[in-house]
Amino acid sequence: MRKRAIEEEPSVALYWDFENLHASLCEAKQEGAYSKQDNRFRVQEPLIDIQAVVELAASFGPIAINRAYCNWQYFSRYRDALLQCAVELIQLFPPGGSAKNGADIKLCLDAMEDMGRFGHIGTIIIVGGDSDFMPVSQKVKAAGRTLIGIGARKNTNRHWAKSCHEFRYYENLVEGIEDPAPLQAQPSQAEAAADILRRATRLLVQTQGEEWVSQAAIWHMIKRLDSTFDPREHGHVNFLAMLKALDALVDVREEDADLMVRLR
């Protein structure tokens, strides 16, 4: 019975526009650090925490596809980390000295083909921040699959991030969150957190016709309203901590092993 349950669990397909993320992290450290032509065509120092991304992907289900697209001749120093995380490498040679390697196009085509071939894939995760991924987001949603995006904060296209069911900024995956003390929300951040909590709760109350709604349902609604929302960016370790901090806005009670929330 356990074996059958594992087999039937929807799986995850993880696709990396690897150079896109690496370049974004380089540019975040110093503008022009990667975009200058002479910097692109040299051996790159590792910047990406591959395991952090793979662990996030595994939280959505068993990983069936873990495929990264890049011109790997300049990324050999990632070798050990890529092998340890069982990443399938797709080699792409740019057609010209200044041309793109076409990773986003190849990635999108492969994702569409894999969705058609493998019915067990329930979640598509795309690592990259380009707006070029927006068309595939529409296809993933139409196919009834879940789309998760991951990208660097500075270089991620906002429209692409909003087109995902959920979007995670890479920086939030790798920064230390075990010590919540440094988290401090600015006034605008606190107001934004309160605003989206209020909006999500009101929508659920109107839809369900009940004054009390579950915190899980509120969290899902918040992610529908803003796929990029992260409590840590608003001074809270997680969503439950955010609810407690906003006690002037909502009442919280425990019911049947779940937390129920009501607007004050």
BALOMI-421699 format. One record per residue: residue in three letters; x, y, z of N, C-alpha, C in turn. Coordinates in steps of 0.2 Angstrom, whole numbers, plus 2048, in hexadecimal, padded with zeros to 3 digits. Layout:
BEGIN
SITE; ALA; X; Y; Z; X; Y; Z; X; Y; Z
...
END
This chain:
BEGIN
SITE; MET; 804; 7FA; 800; 800; 800; 800; 804; 806; 800
SITE; ARG; 80A; 806; 804; 80E; 80C; 804; 812; 80D; 7FE
SITE; LYS; 814; 807; 7FB; 817; 808; 7F4; 813; 80B; 7EF
SITE; ARG; 80D; 809; 7EF; 808; 80B; 7EA; 806; 813; 7EB
SITE; ALA; 806; 815; 7F1; 805; 81C; 7F3; 80A; 820; 7F0
SITE; ILE; 811; 81E; 7F1; 817; 821; 7EF; 816; 822; 7E7
SITE; GLU; 815; 81D; 7E4; 814; 81D; 7DC; 80F; 821; 7DA
SITE; GLU; 80A; 822; 7DD; 804; 826; 7DB; 805; 82E; 7DD
SITE; GLU; 80A; 82F; 7E1; 80B; 836; 7E3; 80E; 83A; 7DD
SITE; PRO; 80A; 840; 7DB; 80D; 844; 7D6; 814; 846; 7D7
SITE; SER; 818; 846; 7D1; 81F; 847; 7D1; 820; 84E; 7CF
SITE; VAL; 827; 850; 7D0; 829; 857; 7CE; 82E; 857; 7C8
SITE; ALA; 82D; 85B; 7C4; 832; 85C; 7BE; 836; 863; 7C0
SITE; LEU; 83C; 863; 7C0; 840; 869; 7C2; 845; 86B; 7BC
SITE; TYR; 844; 871; 7BA; 847; 873; 7B4; 84B; 879; 7B6
SITE; TRP; 852; 879; 7B4; 856; 87F; 7B6; 858; 882; 7B0
SITE; ASP; 857; 889; 7AF; 85B; 88D; 7AB; 861; 88F; 7AE
SITE; PHE; 866; 88B; 7AF; 86B; 88B; 7B3; 870; 892; 7B3
SITE; GLU; 871; 893; 7AC; 875; 899; 7AB; 872; 8A0; 7AD
SITE; ASN; 86B; 8A0; 7AC; 867; 8A5; 7AE; 868; 8A7; 7B6
SITE; LEU; 867; 8A2; 7BA; 867; 8A3; 7C1; 86E; 8A5; 7C3
SITE; HIS; 873; 8A1; 7C0; 87A; 8A3; 7C2; 87C; 8AA; 7C0
SITE; ALA; 87A; 8AC; 7BA; 87B; 8B3; 7B8; 878; 8B8; 7BC
SITE; SER; 872; 8B7; 7BE; 86E; 8BB; 7C3; 872; 8BC; 7C9
SITE; LEU; 874; 8B7; 7CC; 878; 8B7; 7D2; 87E; 8BB; 7D2
SITE; CYS; 882; 8BA; 7CC; 888; 8BE; 7CA; 886; 8C6; 7CA
SITE; GLU; 881; 8C7; 7C6; 87F; 8CE; 7C6; 87D; 8D1; 7CC
SITE; ALA; 87A; 8CD; 7D1; 878; 8D0; 7D7; 87E; 8D2; 7DB
SITE; LYS; 883; 8CE; 7DA; 889; 8D0; 7DE; 88D; 8D6; 7DC
SITE; GLN; 88D; 8D7; 7D5; 890; 8DD; 7D2; 88D; 8DD; 7CB
SITE; GLU; 88A; 8E3; 7C9; 887; 8E4; 7C3; 88C; 8E4; 7BD
SITE; GLY; 88B; 8E0; 7B8; 88F; 8DF; 7B3; 894; 8D9; 7B4
SITE; ALA; 894; 8D6; 7BA; 899; 8D1; 7BB; 898; 8CB; 7B7
SITE; TYR; 892; 8CA; 7B4; 891; 8C4; 7AF; 890; 8C6; 7A8
SITE; SER; 88C; 8CC; 7A7; 88A; 8CE; 7A1; 88F; 8D0; 79C
SITE; LYS; 895; 8D2; 79F; 89A; 8D4; 79A; 89D; 8CD; 797
SITE; GLN; 89E; 8CE; 790; 89F; 8C8; 78C; 8A5; 8C4; 78F
SITE; ASP; 8AA; 8C7; 791; 8B0; 8C4; 793; 8AF; 8C0; 799
SITE; ASN; 8AA; 8C2; 79D; 8A9; 8BE; 7A3; 8A5; 8B8; 7A2
SITE; ARG; 8A0; 8B8; 79D; 89C; 8B3; 79C; 8A0; 8AD; 79A
SITE; PHE; 8A5; 8AE; 795; 8A8; 8A8; 792; 8AF; 8A6; 796
SITE; ARG; 8AE; 8A5; 79C; 8B3; 8A3; 7A1; 8B1; 89E; 7A6
SITE; VAL; 8B5; 89A; 7A9; 8B2; 895; 7AE; 8AF; 899; 7B4
SITE; GLN; 8A9; 897; 7B6; 8A5; 89B; 7BB; 8A6; 898; 7C2
SITE; GLU; 8A7; 89C; 7C7; 8A7; 89A; 7CE; 8A0; 898; 7D0
SITE; PRO; 89F; 893; 7D4; 899; 891; 7D6; 895; 896; 7DA
SITE; LEU; 88F; 897; 7D9; 88B; 89C; 7DD; 884; 899; 7DF
SITE; ILE; 882; 894; 7DC; 87B; 891; 7DD; 87C; 88C; 7E2
SITE; ASP; 877; 88C; 7E7; 877; 886; 7EC; 872; 882; 7E9
SITE; ILE; 874; 87D; 7E5; 870; 878; 7E1; 86C; 874; 7E6
SITE; GLN; 86E; 872; 7EC; 86B; 86E; 7F0; 865; 871; 7F3
SITE; ALA; 865; 878; 7F4; 860; 87B; 7F7; 85A; 87B; 7F2
SITE; VAL; 85B; 87C; 7EC; 856; 87C; 7E7; 853; 875; 7E6
SITE; VAL; 857; 870; 7E6; 854; 869; 7E6; 850; 867; 7EC
SITE; GLU; 852; 869; 7F2; 84E; 868; 7F8; 848; 86B; 7F7
SITE; LEU; 847; 871; 7F5; 841; 875; 7F4; 83C; 871; 7EF
SITE; ALA; 83F; 86F; 7EA; 83B; 86B; 7E5; 839; 864; 7E8
SITE; ALA; 83D; 861; 7EC; 83B; 85B; 7EF; 835; 85C; 7F4
SITE; SER; 834; 862; 7F7; 82F; 863; 7FB; 828; 863; 7F8
SITE; PHE; 828; 863; 7F1; 822; 863; 7ED; 820; 85C; 7EB
SITE; GLY; 825; 857; 7EC; 823; 850; 7EA; 82A; 84D; 7E7
SITE; PRO; 82A; 847; 7E6; 830; 843; 7E3; 832; 846; 7DC
SITE; ILE; 838; 847; 7DC; 83B; 84B; 7D6; 83C; 845; 7D0
SITE; ALA; 838; 846; 7CB; 839; 841; 7C5; 83E; 844; 7C0
SITE; ILE; 83E; 84A; 7BF; 842; 84D; 7BA; 846; 853; 7BD
SITE; ASN; 84D; 853; 7BD; 851; 858; 7BF; 856; 85A; 7BA
SITE; ARG; 854; 85F; 7B6; 858; 860; 7B0; 85A; 868; 7AF
SITE; ALA; 861; 869; 7AE; 863; 86F; 7AE; 866; 871; 7A7
SITE; TYR; 865; 877; 7A4; 867; 879; 79E; 86C; 87E; 79E
SITE; CYS; 872; 87D; 79A; 878; 882; 79B; 87D; 880; 796
SITE; ASN; 882; 885; 795; 888; 884; 791; 88D; 882; 797
SITE; TRP; 88D; 87B; 798; 891; 878; 79E; 898; 879; 79D
SITE; GLN; 89B; 87B; 798; 8A2; 87B; 797; 8A5; 881; 79C
SITE; TYR; 8A1; 885; 79E; 8A3; 88B; 7A3; 8A1; 889; 7AA
SITE; PHE; 89E; 884; 7AB; 89B; 883; 7B2; 89D; 87C; 7B5
SITE; SER; 8A3; 87A; 7B3; 8A6; 874; 7B6; 8A7; 874; 7BD
SITE; ARG; 8A7; 879; 7C0; 8A9; 87A; 7C7; 8A2; 878; 7CB
SITE; TYR; 89D; 878; 7C8; 896; 875; 7CB; 896; 86E; 7CB
SITE; ARG; 89B; 86A; 7C8; 89A; 863; 7C7; 898; 85F; 7CD
SITE; ASP; 89C; 85F; 7D3; 89A; 85B; 7D8; 893; 85C; 7DB
SITE; ALA; 891; 863; 7DB; 88A; 864; 7DE; 885; 862; 7D9
SITE; LEU; 886; 862; 7D3; 881; 860; 7CE; 881; 858; 7CE
SITE; LEU; 886; 855; 7CF; 886; 84D; 7CF; 882; 84B; 7D6
SITE; GLN; 884; 84E; 7DB; 881; 84D; 7E2; 879; 84D; 7E2
SITE; CYS; 877; 852; 7DE; 870; 854; 7DE; 86C; 850; 7D8
SITE; ALA; 870; 84C; 7D4; 86D; 848; 7CE; 86A; 84C; 7C9
SITE; VAL; 86E; 852; 7C7; 86B; 856; 7C2; 86D; 854; 7BB
SITE; GLU; 868; 853; 7B7; 869; 851; 7B0; 86C; 858; 7AC
SITE; LEU; 871; 857; 7A9; 874; 85D; 7A6; 873; 85D; 79E
SITE; ILE; 870; 863; 79C; 86E; 864; 795; 873; 869; 792
SITE; GLN; 878; 867; 78D; 87D; 86C; 78B; 87A; 870; 785
SITE; LEU; 87B; 876; 786; 878; 87B; 780; 87E; 880; 77E
SITE; PHE; 880; 880; 778; 885; 884; 775; 881; 88A; 772
SITE; PRO; 883; 890; 774; 881; 896; 771; 883; 896; 76A
SITE; PRO; 87E; 898; 765; 880; 899; 75E; 884; 89E; 75C
SITE; GLY; 886; 8A3; 761; 88A; 8A9; 75F; 88D; 8AB; 765
SITE; GLY; 892; 8B0; 765; 896; 8B2; 76A; 892; 8B6; 76F
SITE; SER; 88D; 8B9; 76D; 888; 8BE; 771; 881; 8BB; 771
SITE; ALA; 880; 8B5; 76E; 879; 8B2; 76E; 877; 8AF; 775
SITE; LYS; 871; 8AE; 776; 86E; 8AA; 77C; 86F; 8A3; 77A
SITE; ASN; 870; 89F; 77F; 871; 898; 77E; 86A; 894; 77D
SITE; GLY; 864; 898; 77D; 85E; 895; 77B; 85B; 890; 781
SITE; ALA; 85E; 891; 787; 85C; 88C; 78C; 854; 88D; 78E
SITE; ASP; 852; 893; 78E; 84B; 894; 790; 846; 890; 78A
SITE; ILE; 848; 891; 784; 844; 88E; 77F; 844; 886; 77F
SITE; LYS; 84A; 883; 780; 84B; 87C; 781; 847; 87A; 787
SITE; LEU; 848; 87D; 78C; 845; 87B; 793; 83D; 87B; 792
SITE; CYS; 83A; 880; 78F; 833; 880; 78E; 831; 87B; 78A
SITE; LEU; 834; 879; 785; 832; 874; 780; 832; 86D; 784
SITE; ASP; 838; 86C; 788; 838; 866; 78B; 833; 865; 791
SITE; ALA; 831; 86B; 794; 82C; 86A; 799; 826; 869; 796
SITE; MET; 824; 86C; 791; 81E; 86A; 78D; 81D; 863; 78B
SITE; GLU; 823; 860; 788; 823; 859; 786; 823; 854; 78C
SITE; ASP; 826; 856; 791; 826; 852; 797; 81F; 851; 79A
SITE; MET; 81C; 857; 79B; 815; 857; 79D; 810; 853; 799
SITE; GLY; 811; 853; 793; 80D; 84E; 78E; 80E; 847; 78F
SITE; ARG; 815; 845; 790; 817; 83F; 791; 816; 83B; 797
SITE; PHE; 816; 83F; 79D; 816; 83C; 7A3; 811; 83F; 7A7
SITE; GLY; 80B; 83B; 7A8; 806; 83E; 7AC; 807; 83E; 7B3
SITE; HIS; 80C; 83B; 7B6; 80D; 83B; 7BD; 810; 842; 7BF
SITE; ILE; 812; 846; 7BB; 815; 84D; 7BD; 810; 851; 7BF
SITE; GLY; 810; 853; 7C5; 80B; 858; 7C8; 80D; 85F; 7C9
SITE; THR; 814; 860; 7C9; 817; 866; 7CB; 81D; 868; 7C6
SITE; ILE; 81C; 86D; 7C3; 822; 870; 7BF; 826; 875; 7C2
SITE; ILE; 82C; 875; 7C3; 830; 87A; 7C6; 835; 87C; 7C1
SITE; ILE; 835; 883; 7C0; 83A; 886; 7BB; 83E; 88B; 7BF
SITE; VAL; 845; 88A; 7BF; 84A; 88E; 7C2; 84C; 893; 7BC
SITE; GLY; 84A; 899; 7BD; 84C; 89E; 7B8; 847; 8A4; 7B9
SITE; GLY; 84A; 8AA; 7B7; 846; 8B0; 7B8; 843; 8B4; 7B2
SITE; ASP; 844; 8B1; 7AC; 842; 8B4; 7A6; 83B; 8B4; 7A4
SITE; SER; 839; 8BA; 7A1; 832; 8BA; 79F; 830; 8B5; 79A
SITE; ASP; 835; 8B2; 796; 834; 8AD; 791; 831; 8A7; 794
SITE; PHE; 830; 8A6; 79A; 82D; 8A0; 79D; 825; 8A1; 79E
SITE; MET; 823; 8A7; 79C; 81C; 8A9; 79D; 817; 8A4; 799
SITE; PRO; 819; 8A3; 793; 814; 89F; 78F; 814; 898; 791
SITE; VAL; 819; 895; 794; 819; 88E; 796; 815; 88E; 79D
SITE; SER; 814; 894; 7A1; 810; 894; 7A7; 809; 893; 7A5
SITE; GLN; 807; 896; 79F; 800; 895; 79D; 7FE; 88E; 79B
SITE; LYS; 803; 88A; 798; 802; 883; 796; 802; 87F; 79C
SITE; VAL; 806; 880; 7A1; 807; 87C; 7A7; 800; 87C; 7AB
SITE; LYS; 7FD; 882; 7AC; 7F7; 883; 7AF; 7F1; 880; 7AB
SITE; ALA; 7F1; 881; 7A5; 7EC; 87E; 7A1; 7EC; 876; 7A1
SITE; ALA; 7F2; 873; 7A2; 7F3; 86C; 7A3; 7F1; 86A; 7AA
SITE; GLY; 7EF; 86E; 7AF; 7ED; 86D; 7B5; 7F3; 86B; 7BA
SITE; ARG; 7F9; 86D; 7B8; 7FF; 86C; 7BC; 800; 872; 7C0
SITE; THR; 804; 871; 7C6; 807; 877; 7CA; 80D; 879; 7C7
SITE; LEU; 80E; 880; 7C7; 814; 883; 7C5; 817; 887; 7CA
SITE; ILE; 81E; 885; 7CC; 822; 889; 7D1; 827; 88C; 7CD
SITE; GLY; 829; 892; 7CF; 82E; 896; 7CC; 834; 897; 7D1
SITE; ILE; 83A; 898; 7CF; 83F; 899; 7D3; 844; 89E; 7CF
SITE; GLY; 846; 8A4; 7D2; 84A; 8A8; 7CF; 84D; 8AD; 7D4
SITE; ALA; 853; 8B0; 7D1; 856; 8B5; 7D5; 852; 8BC; 7D6
SITE; ARG; 852; 8BF; 7DB; 84E; 8C5; 7DC; 84F; 8CA; 7D7
SITE; LYS; 855; 8CC; 7D6; 856; 8D2; 7D2; 855; 8D2; 7CB
SITE; ASN; 855; 8CB; 7C8; 855; 8CB; 7C1; 84E; 8C7; 7BF
SITE; THR; 84A; 8C5; 7C4; 844; 8C1; 7C2; 83F; 8C6; 7BF
SITE; ASN; 83C; 8C4; 7BA; 837; 8C8; 7B7; 830; 8C7; 7BB
SITE; ARG; 82D; 8CD; 7BD; 828; 8CD; 7C2; 822; 8CA; 7BF
SITE; HIS; 821; 8CA; 7B8; 81B; 8C7; 7B5; 81B; 8C0; 7B5
SITE; TRP; 821; 8BD; 7B4; 823; 8B6; 7B4; 821; 8B3; 7BB
SITE; ALA; 824; 8B7; 7C0; 823; 8B5; 7C7; 81B; 8B4; 7C9
SITE; LYS; 818; 8B9; 7C6; 810; 8B9; 7C8; 80D; 8B4; 7C4
SITE; SER; 80F; 8B2; 7BF; 80C; 8AD; 7BB; 80C; 8A6; 7BD
SITE; CYS; 811; 8A5; 7C2; 811; 89E; 7C6; 80C; 89D; 7CB
SITE; HIS; 80B; 897; 7CD; 806; 895; 7D3; 80A; 898; 7D9
SITE; GLU; 811; 897; 7D9; 815; 899; 7DF; 81C; 89B; 7DC
SITE; PHE; 81E; 8A0; 7DF; 825; 8A2; 7DD; 829; 8A3; 7E3
SITE; ARG; 830; 8A0; 7E3; 834; 8A1; 7E8; 83B; 8A5; 7E6
SITE; TYR; 83D; 8AA; 7E9; 843; 8AD; 7E8; 849; 8A9; 7EA
SITE; TYR; 84E; 8A8; 7E6; 853; 8A3; 7E8; 857; 8A6; 7EE
SITE; GLU; 857; 8AC; 7EF; 85B; 8AF; 7F5; 857; 8AC; 7FC
SITE; ASN; 851; 8AC; 7FB; 84D; 8A9; 801; 84E; 8A2; 803
SITE; LEU; 850; 89E; 7FE; 852; 897; 7FF; 858; 896; 802
SITE; VAL; 85D; 89A; 801; 864; 899; 804; 865; 89D; 80A
SITE; GLU; 862; 8A3; 80B; 864; 8A7; 811; 862; 8A3; 818
SITE; GLY; 866; 8A4; 81D; 864; 8A1; 823; 85E; 8A3; 826
SITE; ILE; 859; 89F; 828; 853; 8A1; 82B; 852; 89E; 832
SITE; GLU; 858; 89A; 834; 857; 897; 83B; 857; 89C; 840
SITE; ASP; 85A; 8A2; 83F; 85A; 8A7; 844; 856; 8AD; 842
SITE; PRO; 84F; 8AD; 844; 84B; 8B2; 842; 84C; 8B9; 845
SITE; ALA; 851; 8BA; 849; 852; 8C0; 84D; 853; 8C6; 848
SITE; PRO; 857; 8C5; 842; 858; 8CB; 83E; 852; 8CD; 83A
SITE; LEU; 84D; 8C9; 83A; 847; 8CB; 836; 843; 8D1; 839
SITE; GLN; 843; 8D6; 835; 83F; 8DC; 837; 83B; 8DF; 831
SITE; ALA; 835; 8E0; 832; 831; 8E2; 82D; 831; 8EA; 82D
SITE; GLN; 831; 8ED; 827; 831; 8F4; 826; 829; 8F5; 826
SITE; PRO; 827; 8FC; 828; 820; 8FD; 828; 81C; 8FB; 822
SITE; SER; 81F; 8FC; 81C; 81C; 8FB; 816; 81B; 8F3; 815
SITE; GLN; 820; 8EF; 817; 820; 8E8; 817; 81A; 8E6; 81C
SITE; ALA; 81A; 8E8; 822; 815; 8E6; 826; 80E; 8E8; 824
SITE; GLU; 80D; 8ED; 821; 806; 8EF; 81E; 804; 8EB; 818
SITE; ALA; 809; 8E9; 814; 808; 8E4; 80E; 806; 8DD; 811
SITE; ALA; 809; 8DB; 816; 807; 8D4; 819; 800; 8D5; 81C
SITE; ALA; 7FF; 8DA; 81F; 7F8; 8DB; 822; 7F3; 8DB; 81C
SITE; ASP; 7F4; 8DF; 817; 7F0; 8E0; 812; 7EE; 8D9; 80E
SITE; ILE; 7F3; 8D5; 80C; 7F2; 8CF; 809; 7EE; 8CA; 80D
SITE; LEU; 7F0; 8CA; 814; 7EC; 8C6; 818; 7E5; 8C7; 819
SITE; ARG; 7E4; 8CE; 819; 7DD; 8D0; 819; 7D9; 8CE; 813
SITE; ARG; 7DC; 8D0; 80D; 7D9; 8CE; 806; 7D7; 8C7; 806
SITE; ALA; 7DC; 8C3; 807; 7DB; 8BB; 807; 7D6; 8B9; 80B
SITE; THR; 7D6; 8BB; 811; 7D1; 8B9; 816; 7CA; 8BB; 814
SITE; ARG; 7C9; 8C1; 812; 7C3; 8C4; 80F; 7C0; 8C0; 809
SITE; LEU; 7C4; 8BE; 805; 7C2; 8BA; 7FF; 7C0; 8B3; 801
SITE; LEU; 7C3; 8B0; 806; 7C1; 8AA; 808; 7BA; 8AA; 80C
SITE; VAL; 7BA; 8AF; 810; 7B3; 8B0; 813; 7AD; 8B1; 80F
SITE; GLN; 7AF; 8B5; 809; 7A9; 8B6; 805; 7A8; 8B0; 801
SITE; THR; 7AD; 8AC; 7FF; 7AC; 8A6; 7FB; 7A9; 8A0; 7FF
SITE; GLN; 7AB; 89F; 805; 7A9; 89A; 809; 7A3; 89B; 80D
SITE; GLY; 7A1; 8A2; 80E; 79C; 8A4; 812; 79C; 8A2; 81A
SITE; GLU; 7A3; 8A1; 81C; 7A4; 8A0; 823; 7A9; 8A6; 826
SITE; GLU; 7A8; 8A7; 82C; 7AB; 8AD; 82F; 7B3; 8AA; 831
SITE; TRP; 7B3; 8A4; 833; 7BA; 8A1; 834; 7BC; 89D; 82E
SITE; VAL; 7C3; 89E; 82C; 7C6; 89A; 827; 7CC; 897; 829
SITE; SER; 7CE; 892; 826; 7D5; 88F; 828; 7DB; 893; 826
SITE; GLN; 7E0; 892; 82A; 7E6; 896; 828; 7E9; 893; 822
SITE; ALA; 7E8; 88C; 821; 7EB; 889; 81B; 7E8; 88C; 815
SITE; ALA; 7E1; 88D; 815; 7DD; 890; 80F; 7E0; 897; 80E
SITE; ILE; 7E1; 89B; 813; 7E3; 8A1; 813; 7EA; 8A2; 80F
SITE; TRP; 7EE; 89D; 811; 7F5; 89D; 80E; 7F5; 89C; 807
SITE; HIS; 7F1; 897; 805; 7F0; 895; 7FE; 7ED; 89B; 7FA
SITE; MET; 7E8; 89F; 7FD; 7E5; 8A4; 7FA; 7EA; 8AA; 7F9
SITE; ILE; 7EF; 8AB; 7FE; 7F4; 8B0; 7FE; 7F8; 8AF; 7F8
SITE; LYS; 7FA; 8A8; 7F7; 7FF; 8A6; 7F2; 7FC; 8A7; 7EB
SITE; ARG; 7F5; 8A7; 7EB; 7F1; 8A8; 7E4; 7F1; 8AF; 7E3
SITE; LEU; 7F1; 8B3; 7E8; 7F1; 8BB; 7E7; 7F7; 8BD; 7E5
SITE; ASP; 7FD; 8BA; 7E8; 803; 8BD; 7E7; 808; 8B7; 7E8
SITE; SER; 80A; 8B4; 7E2; 80E; 8AE; 7E2; 815; 8AF; 7E5
SITE; THR; 817; 8B5; 7E6; 81E; 8B7; 7E8; 81E; 8B8; 7F0
SITE; PHE; 818; 8B8; 7F3; 818; 8BA; 7FA; 81B; 8B6; 7FE
SITE; ASP; 820; 8B8; 803; 823; 8B4; 807; 823; 8B8; 80E
SITE; PRO; 821; 8B5; 813; 820; 8B8; 81A; 827; 8BB; 81C
SITE; ARG; 82C; 8B8; 81B; 833; 8BA; 81D; 835; 8C1; 81A
SITE; GLU; 832; 8C2; 815; 834; 8C9; 812; 82F; 8CF; 816
SITE; HIS; 82B; 8CC; 81A; 827; 8D1; 81E; 828; 8D1; 825
SITE; GLY; 82E; 8CE; 827; 830; 8CD; 82E; 82E; 8C8; 832
SITE; HIS; 82B; 8C2; 82E; 829; 8BC; 832; 82C; 8B6; 830
SITE; VAL; 82E; 8B2; 835; 831; 8AC; 833; 82D; 8A7; 82E
SITE; ASN; 826; 8A7; 830; 822; 8A3; 82B; 81B; 8A6; 82C
SITE; PHE; 816; 8A3; 829; 80F; 8A5; 828; 80C; 8A5; 82F
SITE; LEU; 80D; 8A0; 833; 80A; 8A0; 83A; 80D; 8A5; 83E
SITE; ALA; 813; 8A7; 83E; 816; 8AC; 841; 813; 8B3; 83F
SITE; MET; 811; 8B4; 839; 80E; 8BA; 836; 807; 8BA; 839
SITE; LEU; 803; 8B5; 839; 7FD; 8B5; 83C; 7FD; 8B7; 843
SITE; LYS; 801; 8B5; 847; 802; 8B7; 84E; 804; 8BE; 84F
SITE; ALA; 808; 8C1; 84A; 80A; 8C8; 84B; 805; 8CC; 849
SITE; LEU; 800; 8CA; 845; 7FB; 8CE; 842; 7F4; 8CD; 846
SITE; ASP; 7F5; 8CC; 84D; 7EF; 8CA; 851; 7EA; 8D0; 852
SITE; ALA; 7ED; 8D6; 850; 7E8; 8DC; 850; 7E3; 8DB; 84A
SITE; LEU; 7E5; 8D8; 845; 7E1; 8D7; 83F; 7DC; 8D1; 83F
SITE; VAL; 7DF; 8CB; 842; 7DB; 8C5; 842; 7DB; 8C2; 849
SITE; ASP; 7D5; 8BE; 84A; 7D5; 8B9; 84F; 7D7; 8B2; 84D
SITE; VAL; 7DA; 8AE; 851; 7DD; 8A8; 84F; 7DB; 8A3; 855
SITE; ARG; 7D8; 89D; 853; 7D6; 898; 857; 7D8; 891; 854
SITE; GLU; 7D9; 88C; 859; 7DB; 885; 856; 7D4; 881; 856
SITE; GLU; 7D4; 87E; 851; 7CE; 87A; 850; 7CF; 873; 84B
SITE; ASP; 7CE; 86D; 84E; 7CF; 867; 84A; 7D7; 867; 847
SITE; ALA; 7DB; 868; 84C; 7E3; 868; 84A; 7E4; 86D; 844
SITE; ASP; 7E0; 872; 843; 7E2; 877; 83F; 7E0; 87E; 842
SITE; LEU; 7E3; 883; 83F; 7E2; 88A; 842; 7DD; 88E; 83E
SITE; MET; 7D8; 890; 841; 7D3; 894; 83D; 7D3; 89C; 83F
SITE; VAL; 7D2; 8A0; 83A; 7D4; 8A7; 83A; 7CD; 8AB; 838
SITE; ARG; 7CC; 8B0; 83C; 7C7; 8B5; 83B; 7C9; 8BC; 83B
SITE; LEU; 7C7; 8C0; 836; 7C8; 8C7; 836; 7C5; 8CA; 83C
SITE; ARG; 7C9; 8CF; 83F; 7C6; 8D3; 845; 7C1; 8D8; 842
END
